[in-house]
Amino acid sequence: MGINRKEAARLARKCLPKILELWGDNASESNNHNDRIQALSENDVVVKSLCRLWAGMGYIYQITVQLPSPSTSSSSGMETYHFIVKRVVPPSKKSRSMGDERKTISYLLEAKIYENIAPSLIEDHGLSIPIPYYVERGGANDD
């Protein structure tokens, strides 16, 4: 159920374009961002488990990514980015209790809110909530 470094690198490639768009130092360097992101390897990421989710249906992780700096402004030649991943893995439908089903629906609704509603709440209303860089659904337990 954990996230290995290969999976963390895949997620980083999905999240980093939005992170760099929002938090990057220099917008003119955006062309160079894609090259740096695509060159990302498993060795460039560190995964740290932060906590277990409600009813043991997954975990929250911190992913740390080291990318080469596009400029000489970084003394180490590297830039570090952190982001949080919430990985929800409910039991298979065949073995879910009524409570498991209720929790699963709650997690799916949360994902829809972050994907469809949160961006406008942040941009249009200045609401201070986590910024959704990437939302992914589906998996082996949807049977």
Secondary structure, DSSP 8 states (H G I E B T S, - for coil): ----HHHHHHHHHHHHHHHHHHH-S-GGGHHHHHHHHHT--GGGEEEEEEEE-GGGSEEEEEEEEEEE-SSTTSTTSEEEEEEEEEEE----GGG--HHHHHHHHHHHHHHHIIIIIHHHHHHHH---S---S------GGG-
